[in-house]
Each structure stands twice: as structure tokens, then as C-alpha cells.
């Protein structure tokens, strides 16, 4: 017994040392991005005027637009790149962000076709409630100009089976208590299983701090913590990371419909239940427990209000600037990038290079061979695999939300309750079979979620539909020019689109005859527009290996190449909020500050000041 007690005491001392290091990690001379509150009263919405939009989010690269005396260059303008750049800009850095696409924002950008506006990747975001730390962060990054609209309390619905036949629809409700209480109402007799699921989700959620902890601690401490093998014993997040979602949920209940509803969120990180870590799933359940929000004016508002923060500090954000390679100096340190401009290239130098291009693009495509061969880089590449590809349909409709019966609720549609089985079969068959046996659809109406939509686009509505699709099904056309891939490619794409729209029309029958625009995007579309190597939606695969403590601790912002840093969703986890955490971790590493602590201190100071004013 005394030995067990001694080991427990040693574990507590180690954890205290680790947590103390994490909390006290402060800057050594670097400026604090959260020294002052940068929020301002919301300005009139100039973003709805074309010239204003083009000036901010469609600035095309040319050598004369590159600021002098750069402090850093960021490759990629997704939220991971923009947020890292904005944090450094708030610390006084002059940062250049380079985007290969013509429109800035990565998956946050919007595009217009035939009078319709479409989001590309931001469908809804959690943890943006007033008073939350993440809402405070986003407000600081956008000067308080980005506004959010809450989705209805039933923000998600799960459809199992035919929505017009014998299928059933289950509703997911916002609120930490309401979420589980309403589940019990829909599954009478399953209270014990739902209570245990709640306990496991909350237990894993409390340990999510581990993600940032292992990436921001000094390397020797992170390694000590991992090698001690104490984490699975002391932290539910680490313990449950090695258990699959399917294993845990199947152990809770024999009810196939409840199993499906407890697992329905797996498409939001792209891994089927038998391959998904329960800890990863818990991150998403906790993320949406308090509800969901959507940016007023559409997802393009995120980039629109972040870019001015970078430019105000003397930096710039430029599109149509494909980075060909990262430049290294004679000592092997990153010192700049080479940008393709027509038939020529432009070399741009800076002492710090940050990549938001994803780990595979960064290491395999942008680094010279000698850097790519470094043991640490090869080790990281072997730890990860590309995520699953996606297929997206954008639908433009004539008619208002009310006329068409569209809802702001997101629909997760499955043909049956064995979610893992149908996904496994789908991903194992030929592309021709797959098109007629699609196992999952995410159906959402951006126009119904945006309270400014009707003012901006009266008499029009939109739908976005997302499912999985293997890159290999479309790979034979990867070297063909976009929009010129030939009839066979278009016919295959149409087979998927037609099958998907048959199901969507059952959900929303009033859209029949009202479709004015219809376009499908394959994994090759993702590869072209957001430079995902295999058309993946969420970067590197989010299966169980990625959530292991050793992988978390190994894949850090600082790389084996001096002065080269990673940001975005491959650094942390996928999605808007995951990529945002990647940016905080990246900027913290560069500035040698714990920006989580800096942000929390500013928030507390402001609350204390406001409280005194109230007295």
C-alpha cells in the first residue's frame, strides 16, 4: 500500500510541476497580444457592398504589395493562418499571409454563382455564447465586428431511415442539462445509458486541456509526462482516447437507434465510429452542448473582419499567391518562401515561416528533400494519415425560407441505425456502387441560418449538402484542368448528385421545381480550391492514433526545421474551433507566451472593471 501511495504522490507532484509550468509560461520581452481590449462598437455593414468586399478579401498578389521588413510569413489563409497572423499582429509583428486561391479565408470563404452566395466550410460553431472564453477570443481577433446568430434550441436533427416513410427523426437540444433530458424523453427506459454517456463525455471533456498542455510545455516535460504512463490513469481523456466510439456506445445500450443518436456527430470530424476515438467524439459533443451559432452575413465575415487587424500592423493578406517551396538558409533554417507568379517566381524573405497548409503539404510538397528527410519530420508523417475525402452539393433556390419550408436546423440523415456498418460498406465498394448507396448526408440551409440573408438576397434560398467520398474514386482525373475533366467525370459526379438530391427532396419536398443552381464538388474540387492533398475535409485523419498522448506531444507548433512553425487544424484538431486552437498554440510558441493565460487575465480584468462600474 505504501508503494502505491508513494507512486500516487509522485504523480501528483509531476502534474503540479507540469500545470505550474503551463500557467507560468510567460513572454520574455515579447508583447502581449491581449494587453488591451480591442473590441469596438459594431460599424455599419459595408461588407454588403461589392467594392468593400473586393478590397478586403480579393487582394491579388504582386511583389509591390509585399510589406518591407517582414517579421513572419504565413502560408494559407484559413482561420488557422489568419488567427495566428492576427495574434502576432496584435503583438506588433508585420505579417504577410499568402493564399493560393483567389479569395481569402480558406474554408471560411464564400463564393457567388448566378446570384446565390454559398459558404464553403463553416456550417455552425459551438462555444460562442456570450461570456465564453472562445467568444472573447474571436471578438479580440475581429475588433468585436463579427456578429453571431444563435441557431434554434433544436440545432441538429438525426434522421434514421426514409424521412417520408417509416424513418424516425430525433432532435438534439441545446443546454447542458436539456441536451440529455430531451434524449431521455425520446428514449424512455434508456435513462441509465444516457446518464453514463453524459458522465463519460463530461469526464473526457475535462481532460481536453491535455491537448494544449502537451503541445505548449517544454519538450522535456511533455516527454516526461508521456513516458511516465500516468496519463491514462489520471486523465479520462487520455484513457478514453484508446477506446473507440462504437465500443463505448455499444457497451452502454443494445438499442440500435440510441446507439446511432449518441454517435451521430462522427461526420463532423470524419471518422466512422469503430475507428473514432471516444475522446475525439467527446470534444464535439461538449463543443455543442450549449448550442450552436452562425456568423451573421455568412462565413465570409470571419476573414473580412480578421484581415484588417493584420493590415493595420503593417502586414498584408494576398490571394493568388501559390507558395512553391519554403526557402532554407545555409544552416537549414527557414528564411522565406518562393511564390509562383505566372511563369516566374518571387522569393520573399522573413525570419519566421508559419504553415497553415497542413502537415502533408508542408512537409512533402513545400520542404526541400534534405529537410523532408529529417528523422523527426519522417516520424511525424508516419504517425498520421490523410483524412477522408468529401463530396459537397450547393443548391440555389427561388423562393424564401418560408415558401420552401427550409429550417435553420441541421439534418444528419442516415438510411439505417447501423452507422458504422453502412459507412464501412460504402467506403469498400466501387464508385458506381457507392453513388447508389450513400450512407450519410449532412443537409443545411445557410440562408435559413443567417438573419441578414433576406435583406441581402430577397426571394432566394440556399442549401448545402455534404457526404463522404473516397479520393481514389476520382483520382484518375486529378491531373485534368478544373472544369475540363471530361464527360466521364461529369457523368460520375452527376450520378452522386442525382442520388443525393432524391433524398434531400424527401426532406424538403417544396424545393421541387425551384432549383436554379446545382453544383457538385468532389474530393478533386477540395484539392483544387483548398489544396487538400487527397480532397480531405478535416486535414489529417482524426482516428484513435491521433489522440494518443505521444502523437499529441510530438506534433507541435515548432518543427525540426528552425524558424518553421505549424498552425491550424493539423496541429490541434479539425474544424473552425480546432484550427483556432492551433493558431493560439502556434502564436504562443513563437512569442514564448501562454496566450491562453494572457487572454484569460484580460477577460478577468475587464470583468472586474465592469463589476466596479456596476457598483
C-alpha positions as CSV (number, residue, x, y, z in Angstrom):
1,X,0.0,0.0,0.0
2,X,2.8,2.4,0.9
3,X,4.4,1.9,-2.6
4,X,1.0,2.7,-4.3
5,X,0.7,5.8,-2.1
6,X,4.2,6.9,-3.0
7,X,3.5,6.5,-6.7
8,X,0.3,8.5,-6.4
9,X,2.2,11.3,-4.6
10,X,4.9,11.3,-7.3
11,X,2.2,11.5,-9.9
12,X,0.6,14.5,-8.2
13,X,3.9,16.3,-7.8
14,X,4.6,15.7,-11.5
15,X,1.2,17.0,-12.5
16,X,1.7,20.1,-10.3
17,X,5.0,20.8,-11.9
18,X,3.5,20.4,-15.3
19,X,0.5,22.6,-14.6
20,X,2.7,25.3,-12.9
21,X,4.9,25.4,-16.0
22,X,1.9,25.7,-18.2
23,X,0.3,28.5,-16.2
24,X,3.5,30.5,-15.6
25,X,4.9,30.3,-19.2
26,X,5.1,34.0,-19.9
27,X,6.8,36.1,-22.5
28,X,10.4,37.0,-22.3
29,X,10.2,40.5,-23.8
30,X,7.6,39.7,-26.3
31,X,4.5,42.0,-26.5
32,X,1.2,40.6,-25.1
33,X,-1.5,40.5,-27.9
34,X,-4.1,40.7,-25.1
35,X,-2.6,43.8,-23.3
36,X,-5.7,45.8,-24.1
37,X,-9.3,45.2,-25.2
38,X,-9.5,45.8,-28.9
39,X,-13.3,45.5,-29.3
40,X,-15.2,48.5,-30.7
41,X,-18.8,49.2,-31.4
42,X,-20.0,47.4,-34.5
43,X,-19.7,49.6,-37.6
44,X,-22.3,49.8,-40.4
45,X,-22.2,46.7,-42.6
46,X,-20.1,47.9,-45.5
47,X,-19.3,44.2,-46.3
48,X,-22.5,44.1,-48.3
49,X,-21.1,46.5,-50.8
50,X,-19.1,44.8,-53.6
51,X,-16.1,47.2,-53.7
52,X,-15.6,46.9,-49.9
53,X,-15.5,43.1,-50.2
54,X,-13.1,43.0,-53.1
55,X,-10.7,45.4,-51.3
56,X,-10.5,43.2,-48.2
57,X,-10.9,39.6,-49.4
58,X,-9.9,39.6,-53.0
59,X,-6.5,41.4,-53.0
60,X,-4.3,39.7,-55.6
61,X,-0.6,39.1,-55.0
62,X,2.1,41.2,-56.7
63,X,5.6,41.9,-55.5
64,X,4.9,45.6,-54.9
65,X,2.2,44.7,-52.3
66,X,4.6,42.8,-50.1
67,X,5.4,44.9,-47.0
68,X,9.1,45.7,-46.2
69,X,10.9,44.2,-43.2
70,X,8.5,41.4,-42.6
71,X,8.5,39.6,-39.2
72,X,6.7,36.5,-40.4
73,X,5.1,34.9,-43.5
74,X,2.0,32.6,-43.1
75,X,1.3,30.1,-45.9
76,X,-2.5,29.7,-46.2
77,X,-5.4,32.0,-45.2
78,X,-7.7,29.5,-43.4
79,X,-8.7,30.5,-39.8
80,X,-5.6,28.8,-38.5
81,X,-3.4,31.1,-40.6
82,X,-5.4,34.2,-40.3
83,X,-5.8,33.9,-36.5
84,X,-2.1,33.2,-36.0
85,X,-1.2,36.2,-38.1
86,X,-3.7,38.4,-36.3
87,X,-2.3,37.3,-32.9
88,X,1.2,38.2,-34.0
89,X,-0.1,41.5,-35.5
90,X,-1.6,42.4,-32.1
91,X,1.8,41.8,-30.6
92,X,3.3,44.3,-33.1
93,X,4.5,41.9,-35.8
94,X,4.4,42.7,-39.5
95,X,3.0,39.5,-41.1
96,X,2.3,38.5,-44.7
97,X,-0.3,35.9,-45.3
98,X,-0.2,34.2,-48.7
99,X,-3.2,32.2,-50.2
100,X,-3.1,30.1,-53.3
101,X,-6.8,30.6,-54.0
102,X,-8.2,33.9,-55.5
103,X,-10.4,34.5,-52.5
104,X,-9.1,34.8,-49.0
105,X,-10.3,32.8,-46.0
106,X,-9.7,29.1,-46.8
107,X,-12.8,27.1,-45.7
108,X,-14.2,30.4,-44.2
109,X,-14.6,32.0,-47.7
110,X,-17.9,32.4,-49.6
111,X,-18.4,32.4,-53.3
112,X,-21.2,33.6,-55.5
113,X,-22.8,31.9,-58.6
114,X,-25.9,33.1,-60.5
115,X,-26.9,35.5,-57.8
116,X,-26.5,32.9,-55.0
117,X,-24.0,33.1,-52.2
118,X,-22.5,29.9,-50.7
119,X,-20.4,29.1,-47.7
120,X,-17.6,26.5,-48.3
121,X,-17.0,25.1,-44.9
122,X,-18.4,26.9,-41.9
123,X,-21.9,25.5,-41.2
124,X,-22.1,26.2,-37.5
125,X,-19.9,26.8,-34.5
126,X,-20.2,26.0,-30.8
127,X,-18.8,27.6,-27.6
128,X,-19.6,31.1,-29.0
129,X,-22.1,32.0,-26.2
130,X,-21.7,35.5,-24.6
131,X,-19.2,35.4,-21.8
132,X,-17.3,32.3,-23.1
133,X,-13.5,32.5,-23.5
134,X,-13.7,31.5,-27.2
135,X,-16.2,34.2,-27.9
136,X,-13.9,36.6,-26.2
137,X,-11.0,35.4,-28.4
138,X,-12.9,35.8,-31.6
139,X,-14.1,39.2,-30.6
140,X,-10.5,40.3,-29.9
141,X,-9.3,38.9,-33.3
142,X,-12.0,40.8,-35.2
143,X,-12.2,44.0,-33.1
144,X,-15.7,42.9,-32.0
145,X,-17.0,43.4,-35.5
146,X,-18.0,39.8,-36.2
147,X,-21.6,39.1,-35.1
148,X,-23.1,35.7,-34.4
149,X,-26.7,34.5,-34.7
150,X,-27.8,31.6,-32.5
151,X,-29.3,28.6,-34.1
152,X,-32.7,27.4,-32.7
153,X,-32.5,25.3,-29.5
154,X,-33.0,22.2,-31.6
155,X,-29.9,22.9,-33.7
156,X,-29.4,19.4,-35.0
157,X,-31.8,16.6,-36.1
158,X,-30.9,13.0,-36.7
159,X,-33.0,11.1,-39.4
160,X,-32.8,7.3,-39.4
161,X,-34.5,5.9,-42.5
162,X,-36.8,7.4,-45.1
163,X,-38.0,10.9,-43.9
164,X,-41.2,10.4,-45.9
165,X,-41.7,6.7,-44.9
166,X,-41.1,4.7,-41.8
167,X,-38.0,6.7,-40.8
168,X,-37.6,8.4,-37.4
169,X,-36.3,11.9,-36.6
170,X,-34.6,12.6,-33.3
171,X,-33.9,16.2,-32.1
172,X,-30.8,17.4,-30.4
173,X,-31.4,20.2,-27.9
174,X,-29.0,23.0,-26.7
175,X,-28.2,23.2,-23.0
176,X,-26.0,21.1,-20.7
177,X,-29.0,19.7,-18.9
178,X,-31.5,20.0,-21.7
179,X,-29.4,18.0,-24.1
180,X,-29.6,14.9,-22.0
181,X,-33.1,15.4,-20.6
182,X,-34.6,15.6,-24.1
183,X,-32.7,12.5,-25.1
184,X,-34.3,10.6,-22.2
185,X,-37.7,11.9,-23.4
186,X,-37.1,10.5,-26.8
187,X,-35.7,7.2,-25.5
188,X,-37.9,6.3,-22.4
189,X,-36.3,3.5,-20.5
190,X,-32.8,4.4,-21.5
191,X,-32.1,6.9,-18.7
192,X,-29.2,4.9,-17.2
193,X,-27.4,4.6,-20.6
194,X,-27.8,8.3,-21.3
195,X,-26.6,9.2,-17.8
196,X,-23.5,7.1,-18.3
197,X,-22.9,8.6,-21.7
198,X,-23.2,12.1,-20.1
199,X,-20.7,11.2,-17.4
200,X,-18.2,9.8,-19.9
201,X,-18.5,12.8,-22.2
202,X,-18.0,15.3,-19.3
203,X,-15.2,13.3,-17.8
204,X,-13.3,13.2,-21.2
205,X,-14.1,16.9,-21.8
206,X,-12.4,17.9,-18.5
207,X,-9.2,16.4,-19.8
208,X,-9.2,18.3,-23.2
209,X,-6.7,20.7,-21.6
210,X,-4.2,17.9,-22.3
211,X,-4.2,18.8,-26.0
212,X,-2.7,22.2,-25.3
213,X,-0.7,21.2,-22.3
214,X,1.4,18.6,-24.2
215,X,2.0,20.9,-27.1
216,X,3.0,24.0,-25.1
217,X,5.0,22.6,-22.3
218,X,8.8,22.5,-22.6
219,X,9.6,19.3,-24.6
220,X,11.4,17.6,-21.8
221,X,8.4,18.0,-19.5
222,X,5.9,16.8,-22.2
223,X,8.1,13.7,-22.8
224,X,8.4,13.1,-19.1
225,X,4.6,13.2,-18.8
226,X,4.1,10.8,-21.7
227,X,6.8,8.4,-20.7
228,X,5.5,8.2,-17.1
229,X,2.5,6.4,-18.4
230,X,0.5,8.1,-15.7
231,X,-1.9,10.0,-18.1
232,X,-4.3,7.1,-18.8
233,X,-4.6,6.5,-15.0
234,X,-5.1,10.1,-14.0
235,X,-6.9,11.6,-17.1
236,X,-10.1,10.3,-18.5
237,X,-9.4,12.0,-21.9
238,X,-6.1,10.0,-22.3
239,X,-7.8,6.8,-21.1
240,X,-10.8,7.1,-23.4
241,X,-8.6,8.1,-26.4
242,X,-7.8,4.5,-26.9
243,X,-11.4,3.3,-26.8
244,X,-13.5,3.6,-30.0
245,X,-16.8,5.4,-30.1
246,X,-18.5,2.2,-31.3
247,X,-17.0,0.2,-28.4
248,X,-18.1,2.6,-25.7
249,X,-21.6,3.3,-27.1
250,X,-22.3,-0.4,-27.8
251,X,-21.4,-1.1,-24.2
252,X,-24.0,1.4,-23.0
253,X,-27.1,0.2,-24.7
254,X,-28.4,-2.6,-27.0
255,X,-30.9,0.0,-28.5
256,X,-29.7,0.5,-32.2
257,X,-31.4,3.8,-32.5
258,X,-30.0,5.3,-29.3
259,X,-26.5,4.0,-30.4
260,X,-27.0,5.9,-33.6
261,X,-28.1,9.1,-32.0
262,X,-25.3,9.0,-29.4
263,X,-22.8,8.6,-32.4
264,X,-24.4,10.9,-35.0
265,X,-21.7,13.6,-34.8
266,X,-18.9,11.4,-36.2
267,X,-19.1,13.1,-39.7
268,X,-18.1,16.4,-38.1
269,X,-14.6,15.0,-37.7
270,X,-14.7,12.5,-40.5
271,X,-14.1,9.1,-38.8
272,X,-16.6,6.2,-38.7
273,X,-17.5,5.0,-35.1
274,X,-15.3,1.9,-35.0
275,X,-12.2,3.9,-35.9
276,X,-13.1,7.1,-33.9
277,X,-11.6,7.8,-30.5
278,X,-14.3,8.4,-27.9
279,X,-12.3,11.3,-26.6
280,X,-12.4,12.9,-30.0
281,X,-16.2,12.4,-30.1
282,X,-16.5,13.9,-26.6
283,X,-14.7,17.1,-27.8
284,X,-17.5,17.6,-30.4
285,X,-20.4,16.7,-28.0
286,X,-19.0,19.2,-25.4
287,X,-18.4,21.7,-28.1
288,X,-22.1,21.9,-29.0
289,X,-23.7,21.3,-25.6
290,X,-24.6,24.9,-25.1
291,X,-25.9,25.3,-28.6
292,X,-24.7,26.5,-32.0
293,X,-24.1,29.8,-33.7
294,X,-23.7,31.1,-37.3
295,X,-21.8,34.2,-38.4
296,X,-24.2,37.0,-39.4
297,X,-23.7,37.8,-43.1
298,X,-22.2,34.4,-43.8
299,X,-18.9,32.7,-43.1
300,X,-17.0,35.2,-45.3
301,X,-17.4,37.7,-42.5
302,X,-14.8,35.8,-40.4
303,X,-12.0,36.6,-42.9
304,X,-13.5,40.0,-43.7
305,X,-13.1,41.2,-40.1
306,X,-9.8,39.5,-39.3
307,X,-7.8,40.7,-42.2
308,X,-7.9,44.4,-41.2
309,X,-6.2,43.5,-37.9
310,X,-3.2,42.1,-39.8
311,X,-3.0,45.0,-42.3
312,X,-3.3,47.7,-39.5
313,X,0.0,46.4,-38.0
314,X,1.8,46.9,-41.4
315,X,1.2,43.4,-42.8
316,X,-0.9,42.2,-45.7
317,X,-3.0,39.2,-46.9
318,X,-2.8,38.4,-50.6
319,X,-4.5,35.9,-52.8
320,X,-3.5,34.1,-56.0
321,X,-0.1,33.6,-54.3
322,X,0.7,29.9,-54.6
323,X,3.8,29.1,-52.5
324,X,6.0,26.6,-54.3
325,X,8.6,26.0,-51.6
326,X,9.9,27.1,-48.3
327,X,13.4,28.6,-48.6
328,X,16.2,27.4,-46.2
329,X,19.4,29.2,-45.5
330,X,22.9,27.6,-45.4
331,X,22.3,26.4,-41.8
332,X,19.0,24.7,-42.7
333,X,16.8,27.3,-41.1
334,X,13.5,28.5,-42.8
335,X,14.1,32.0,-44.1
336,X,11.4,32.7,-46.7
337,X,9.1,31.3,-49.4
338,X,9.1,31.2,-53.2
339,X,5.8,32.3,-54.8
340,X,4.8,31.4,-58.3
341,X,3.7,34.4,-60.4
342,X,2.8,33.4,-63.9
343,X,5.9,31.7,-65.4
344,X,8.2,33.3,-62.9
345,X,8.7,33.0,-59.1
346,X,9.1,35.7,-56.4
347,X,11.3,35.0,-53.4
348,X,10.1,36.6,-50.2
349,X,12.3,36.6,-47.0
350,X,11.2,36.6,-43.3
351,X,12.8,35.3,-40.1
352,X,9.7,33.2,-39.2
353,X,7.7,31.0,-41.5
354,X,4.3,29.6,-40.5
355,X,2.4,27.0,-42.4
356,X,-1.4,26.7,-42.4
357,X,-1.2,24.4,-45.5
358,X,-1.5,21.2,-43.5
359,X,1.2,18.8,-42.4
360,X,1.4,16.8,-45.6
361,X,1.6,19.8,-47.9
362,X,4.1,21.5,-45.6
363,X,6.5,18.5,-45.2
364,X,6.0,16.6,-48.5
365,X,5.4,19.4,-51.0
366,X,7.0,22.6,-49.7
367,X,10.2,21.5,-47.9
368,X,13.4,20.7,-49.8
369,X,14.3,17.0,-49.8
370,X,17.1,17.3,-47.2
371,X,14.7,18.9,-44.7
372,X,11.9,16.4,-45.5
373,X,14.3,13.5,-44.7
374,X,14.9,14.7,-41.1
375,X,14.1,11.9,-38.7
376,X,11.6,14.0,-36.6
377,X,9.7,15.0,-39.7
378,X,9.6,11.4,-41.1
379,X,8.4,10.3,-37.6
380,X,5.5,12.8,-37.6
381,X,4.5,11.8,-41.2
382,X,4.4,8.2,-40.2
383,X,2.1,9.0,-37.2
384,X,-0.6,10.5,-39.4
385,X,-2.7,9.7,-42.5
386,X,-4.8,11.9,-44.7
387,X,-8.5,12.2,-43.6
388,X,-11.5,11.0,-45.6
389,X,-12.5,12.9,-48.8
390,X,-15.7,14.9,-49.1
391,X,-18.5,15.4,-51.7
392,X,-20.4,18.7,-51.4
393,X,-23.5,19.9,-53.3
394,X,-24.5,23.6,-53.5
395,X,-28.1,24.3,-54.3
396,X,-29.6,27.7,-55.3
397,X,-33.4,28.0,-54.9
398,X,-36.0,30.5,-56.0
399,X,-38.2,31.3,-53.0
400,X,-37.9,32.4,-49.4
401,X,-37.3,30.2,-46.5
402,X,-40.9,30.3,-45.6
403,X,-42.1,29.4,-49.1
404,X,-39.8,26.5,-49.3
405,X,-40.2,25.2,-45.8
406,X,-36.5,25.4,-45.0
407,X,-35.2,25.3,-41.5
408,X,-32.1,26.6,-39.7
409,X,-31.8,23.2,-38.1
410,X,-29.0,20.9,-39.5
411,X,-30.1,17.5,-40.6
412,X,-27.9,14.4,-40.2
413,X,-29.5,11.8,-42.5
414,X,-28.7,8.0,-42.3
415,X,-30.6,5.2,-44.2
416,X,-30.5,3.0,-41.1
417,X,-29.2,2.9,-37.5
418,X,-26.0,0.8,-38.0
419,X,-23.9,3.8,-38.8
420,X,-20.6,2.1,-38.7
421,X,-21.7,-0.8,-40.9
422,X,-23.1,1.4,-43.6
423,X,-20.0,3.6,-43.6
424,X,-17.7,0.6,-43.8
425,X,-19.6,-1.0,-46.7
426,X,-19.8,2.4,-48.6
427,X,-16.1,3.0,-48.4
428,X,-15.2,-0.5,-49.5
429,X,-17.3,-0.7,-52.8
430,X,-16.7,0.7,-56.3
431,X,-17.5,4.2,-57.1
432,X,-20.5,3.1,-59.2
433,X,-22.0,1.1,-56.3
434,X,-21.2,3.9,-53.8
435,X,-23.2,6.5,-55.7
436,X,-26.3,4.5,-55.2
437,X,-25.7,3.5,-51.6
438,X,-24.8,6.8,-49.9
439,X,-24.8,6.2,-46.1
440,X,-24.9,9.7,-44.8
441,X,-26.0,13.3,-45.7
442,X,-25.5,16.5,-43.8
443,X,-28.2,18.9,-45.1
444,X,-28.1,22.5,-44.0
445,X,-29.6,25.8,-45.2
446,X,-27.1,28.7,-44.8
447,X,-29.8,31.2,-46.0
448,X,-32.2,30.0,-43.2
449,X,-29.5,30.4,-40.5
450,X,-28.4,34.0,-41.5
451,X,-30.7,36.7,-40.2
452,X,-29.3,39.2,-42.8
453,X,-29.9,36.9,-45.7
454,X,-33.4,38.1,-46.7
455,X,-32.2,41.7,-46.8
456,X,-29.2,40.8,-48.9
457,X,-30.8,38.2,-51.2
458,X,-34.6,38.6,-51.2
459,X,-36.6,35.8,-52.7
460,X,-33.7,33.4,-52.9
461,X,-32.5,30.5,-50.7
462,X,-29.7,28.0,-50.5
463,X,-28.9,24.5,-49.4
464,X,-25.5,22.8,-48.8
465,X,-25.2,19.0,-48.6
466,X,-22.1,17.2,-47.5
467,X,-21.2,13.5,-47.6
468,X,-18.0,11.3,-47.7
469,X,-16.3,10.2,-50.9
470,X,-13.1,8.4,-51.4
471,X,-10.3,10.3,-53.3
472,X,-9.5,7.2,-55.2
473,X,-12.9,7.1,-56.9
474,X,-12.0,10.4,-58.7
475,X,-8.2,10.1,-58.8
476,X,-7.9,9.3,-62.5
477,X,-8.9,12.9,-63.3
478,X,-6.6,14.6,-60.8
479,X,-4.2,16.0,-63.5
480,X,-7.0,17.4,-65.6
481,X,-7.8,21.1,-65.5
482,X,-10.7,22.2,-63.3
483,X,-14.0,22.5,-65.3
484,X,-12.3,20.5,-68.1
485,X,-12.2,17.0,-66.8
486,X,-14.4,15.4,-69.4
487,X,-17.8,13.8,-69.8
488,X,-16.9,10.6,-67.8
489,X,-16.0,12.7,-64.8
490,X,-19.1,14.9,-65.1
491,X,-21.3,11.8,-65.5
492,X,-19.9,10.2,-62.4
493,X,-20.4,13.4,-60.5
494,X,-24.0,13.7,-61.7
495,X,-24.7,10.1,-60.5
496,X,-23.8,11.2,-57.0
497,X,-25.7,14.5,-57.2
498,X,-28.9,12.9,-58.5
499,X,-28.9,10.2,-55.8
500,X,-28.3,12.7,-53.1
501,X,-31.0,15.1,-54.3
502,X,-33.6,12.4,-54.4
503,X,-33.1,12.0,-50.6
504,X,-32.9,15.8,-50.0
505,X,-36.2,16.3,-51.9
506,X,-37.9,13.9,-49.4
507,X,-36.7,16.1,-46.5
508,X,-37.7,19.3,-48.3
509,X,-40.4,18.4,-50.8
510,X,-41.2,22.1,-51.6
511,X,-37.9,22.6,-53.4
512,X,-39.2,20.6,-56.3
513,X,-39.2,22.8,-59.4
514,X,-37.5,25.6,-57.6
515,X,-33.8,24.8,-58.2
516,X,-32.0,27.5,-60.2
517,X,-28.4,26.4,-59.5
518,X,-27.0,23.0,-58.7
519,X,-23.3,22.1,-58.4
520,X,-21.4,19.2,-57.0
521,X,-17.9,19.2,-55.7
522,X,-15.8,16.0,-55.4
523,X,-12.5,15.4,-53.5
524,X,-10.7,16.9,-56.6
525,X,-12.7,20.1,-56.0
526,X,-11.4,20.3,-52.5
527,X,-7.9,19.6,-53.8
528,X,-8.1,22.4,-56.2
529,X,-9.8,25.1,-54.1
530,X,-8.4,24.5,-50.6
531,X,-5.3,22.5,-51.6
532,X,-6.1,19.4,-49.5
533,X,-3.8,16.7,-50.9
534,X,-6.5,13.9,-51.0
535,X,-9.6,16.1,-51.0
536,X,-10.0,15.6,-47.3
537,X,-12.4,17.8,-45.3
538,X,-10.6,17.9,-42.0
539,X,-7.0,17.5,-42.7
540,X,-5.1,14.6,-41.2
541,X,-7.2,11.7,-40.1
542,X,-8.8,12.0,-36.6
543,X,-8.8,8.3,-35.8
544,X,-7.6,6.8,-32.5
545,X,-3.9,7.1,-33.2
546,X,-4.0,10.9,-33.5
547,X,-5.5,11.3,-30.0
548,X,-2.7,9.3,-28.3
549,X,-0.6,11.3,-25.8
550,X,2.7,10.5,-27.7
551,X,1.3,11.8,-31.0
552,X,-0.2,14.9,-29.4
553,X,3.1,15.7,-27.7
554,X,5.2,15.0,-30.8
555,X,3.2,17.1,-33.3
556,X,3.9,20.6,-32.0
557,X,3.9,24.1,-33.5
558,X,7.7,24.3,-33.7
559,X,9.2,21.8,-36.2
560,X,12.6,20.1,-36.8
561,X,13.3,22.9,-39.2
562,X,14.4,26.0,-37.2
563,X,12.1,29.0,-37.7
564,X,9.3,26.9,-39.3
565,X,6.1,26.6,-37.4
566,X,2.7,24.8,-37.9
567,X,-0.7,26.2,-37.3
568,X,-4.3,25.2,-38.0
569,X,-6.3,22.0,-37.7
570,X,-3.5,19.5,-38.3
571,X,-1.7,21.0,-35.3
572,X,-4.7,20.5,-32.9
573,X,-8.0,19.1,-34.2
574,X,-10.2,19.8,-37.1
575,X,-13.0,22.3,-37.7
576,X,-13.2,26.1,-37.0
577,X,-12.5,25.9,-33.3
578,X,-9.8,23.2,-33.6
579,X,-7.9,25.3,-36.2
580,X,-8.3,28.3,-33.9
581,X,-6.7,26.4,-31.0
582,X,-3.9,25.5,-33.4
583,X,-3.4,29.3,-34.0
584,X,-3.2,30.1,-30.3
585,X,-0.7,27.3,-29.7
586,X,1.4,28.4,-32.7
587,X,1.4,32.1,-31.6
588,X,2.1,31.1,-28.0
589,X,5.1,29.1,-29.1
590,X,6.5,31.9,-31.3
591,X,6.0,34.6,-28.8
592,X,7.1,32.4,-25.9
593,X,3.9,33.4,-24.0
594,X,0.9,31.4,-22.8
595,X,-1.7,33.3,-24.7
596,X,-4.5,31.3,-23.1
597,X,-3.4,32.8,-19.8
598,X,-2.9,36.2,-21.3
599,X,-6.4,36.1,-22.7
600,X,-8.0,34.9,-19.5
601,X,-6.2,37.6,-17.5
602,X,-7.6,40.3,-19.8
603,X,-11.1,38.9,-19.6
604,X,-10.9,38.8,-15.8
605,X,-9.6,42.3,-15.7
606,X,-12.4,43.6,-17.8
607,X,-15.0,41.8,-15.8
608,X,-13.6,43.2,-12.6
609,X,-13.6,46.7,-14.1
610,X,-17.2,46.4,-15.3
611,X,-18.2,45.0,-11.9
612,X,-16.8,48.1,-10.2
613,X,-18.6,50.3,-12.6
614,X,-21.8,48.5,-11.8
615,X,-21.3,49.1,-8.1
